[in-house]
Amino acid sequence: MNKEKELTKLADEIAKCRLCRQWGEGKAVPGEGDPDAEIMFIGEAPGKEEAKAGRPFIGRSGKFLREMMQEIGLDDRDVFITSPVHYLPVRGTPSKENILHGREHLFRQLAVIDPKTVVLLGNTACLAVLDRKAQITKEHGHVIERDGRKYLITFHPASAMRFPAAKKAFIADFKKLERMLGKSRK
C-alpha cells in the first residue's frame, strides 16, 4: 500500500465530506506528517489559524506543542498530527455527533499510518479514540495498550498554556513520552 496516496485520498474525502463541512467552516484540516510515523498526535479540532491554512496545530497552542516535541527530540516532520474533527467547528467546540462522525476518517488514518504510539491531547481525542470521556486531571500520563498500540493521555496544549497545573502535568507527560520512545528506539 502506498501510504502517502492513501492519506491524500482520505484528505480529499474529508475536504468533500458533506457532514464535516455542515458542522464546520474554513479549509479542511486533515492532518499532516510522515505517512510512516511511529507517533501520532491527536487533538480536538482546528482553530481559526488552522482553518485559514488547512494545517493542524499552527496557532499558539500548536507552536507550544511543536516546541514540546522538539524538547524531547521529535521532529514534527517525523510524526503525524491530526484531530477527529477536521473543520473549524461553527459552534466553537465540536458536538459529540461531530466527533463521532469525524473519527470515522481518523480511524482510517490510524489504519493507514499504523503508529506504535498515539498521544491523545485532551478529552475530545479520548472520546474519539477510546470511546469515552477521560478525567484528564486524573488520567493524564496514563498509557493504555490496545490494538498493538500505546495511547498516552495528556492535556490539550491550549489547556496547558492556560492553566499552570495543566502545563506542569503536560510537561511531565512529555518527559514520560520521551522515556517511552527511548525504550522503543533501543
LOGURO-840247 format. One record per residue (C-alpha): residue number from 1; x negated, y, z negated. Coordinates in steps of 0.25 Angstrom, whole numbers. Each point is the difference from the previous one (the first is absolute). Example, Ala and Ser with C-alpha at 12.3 -4.5 7.8 and 13.67 -1.06 7.14 Angstrom:
<pts>
     i       X       Y       Z
     1     -49     -18     -31
     2      -6      14       2
</pts>
This chain:
<pts>
     i       X       Y       Z
     1       0       0       0
     2      -5      14       3
     3       3       7     -13
     4      -2      14       6
     5      10      -3      11
     6      10      -5     -10
     7      -1      12      -9
     8       1       9      12
     9      13      -7       4
    10       5       1     -15
    11      -3      15       0
    12       8       1      13
    13      12      -7      -6
    14      -1       8     -13
    15       0      13       9
    16      12      -5       7
    17       8      -6     -12
    18      13       7       0
    19       2      -3     -15
    20     -14       5      -4
    21       3      13       7
    22      14       1      -5
    23      -5       1     -14
    24     -13       9       3
    25      -6      11       8
    26     -13       4       6
    27      -9      -9       7
    28      -1     -15      -3
    29     -11      -4      -9
    30      -2     -15       2
    31     -13      -1      -7
    32     -15       0       4
    33     -13      -7      -2
    34      -7     -13       3
    35       9     -11       6
    36     -10     -10      -7
    37       1       7     -13
    38      -2      -8     -13
    39       6      11      -8
    40      13       7       3
    41       6      12      -8
    42      15       2       0
    43       6      13      -5
    44      15       5       1
    45       3       9      12
    46      -7      11       8
    47       0      14      -5
    48       1      12       8
    49     -14       0       5
    50       0     -14       3
    51      13       2       8
    52      -6      11       8
    53     -13      -8       4
    54       6     -14       0
    55     -11      -5      -9
    56       1      -6     -14
    57      -6       7     -13
    58      -6      12       6
    59       7      10     -10
    60      -5       4     -14
    61       3     -14      -6
    62      -6      -7      13
    63     -13       8      -2
    64      -1      -4     -15
    65       3     -15       5
    66     -11       1      10
    67     -10       6     -10
    68       3     -12     -10
    69      -2     -10      11
    70     -14       7       3
    71      -4      -1     -14
    72       2     -15      -1
    73      -7      -2      14
    74      11      -1       9
    75       0       7      14
    76      15       4       4
    77      -3      -6      13
    78      -2     -14      -6
    79      13      -1      -7
    80      14       2       5
    81      10      10      -6
    82      15       0       2
    83      13       2      -7
    84      13      -8       0
    85       7      13       5
    86      -6       5      13
    87       7      14       1
    88       1      12      -9
    89      13      -3      -8
    90      11      10       3
    91       4      -1     -15
    92     -14       2      -6
    93      -1     -14      -6
    94       3     -12       8
    95      13      -8      -3
    96       0     -15      -4
    97       7      -3      13
    98     -11       8       8
    99     -11      -7      -8
   100       6     -14       3
   101       1       3      14
   102     -14       6       2
   103      -6     -12      -7
   104       4      -9      12
   105     -10       8       8
   106     -10       0     -12
   107       1     -16      -1
   108      -3      -1      15
   109     -13       9      -2
   110      -4      -9     -12
   111       2     -12       8
   112      -9       6      12
   113     -11       6      -9
   114       0     -12     -11
   115      -8       8     -10
   116      -5      -7     -12
   117       3      11     -10
   118      12      10       0
   119       0      12      -8
   120      14       4      -4
   121       0      15      -2
   122      13       3      -9
   123      14      -5      -2
   124       4       1      15
   125     -11      -9       4
   126       3     -10     -11
   127      15       0       4
   128      -3      -3      14
   129     -11     -10      -1
   130       4      -7     -14
   131      15       2       2
   132       1       6     -14
   133      -3      14      -7
   134     -12       0      -8
   135      -2       8     -13
   136     -13       6       5
   137      -4       5     -13
   138       0     -14      -6
   139      -4      -8      12
   140     -11       8       7
   141     -13      -8       1
   142       8     -13       1
   143      -4      -9      11
   144      11      -9       6
   145      -5     -12       8
   146      11      -4      11
   147      -1      -6      14
   148     -15      -1      -1
   149      -2      15      -3
   150      -3       8     -12
   151      10      12      -2
   152      -6      11     -10
   153      11       9      -6
   154      -4      15      -2
   155       5      14       0
   156       3       7      12
   157     -11      11       2
   158      10      11       0
   159       4      -4     -14
   160     -14      -2      -4
   161      -3      14       4
   162      12       6      -8
   163      -2      -7     -13
   164     -13      -2      -8
   165       3     -13      -6
   166       4      -6      14
   167     -13       6       6
   168      -8      -7     -11
   169       7     -13       3
   170      -1       1      15
   171     -15       2      -1
   172      -1     -12      -9
   173       8      -8      10
   174      -9       4      11
   175     -12      -5      -9
   176       7     -13      -1
   177       2      -1      15
   178     -15       3       1
   179      -3     -12      -9
   180      10      -9       8
   181      -6       4      13
   182     -14      -2      -5
   183       3     -14      -4
   184       7      -4      13
   185     -12       6       8
   186     -10      -9      -6
</pts>
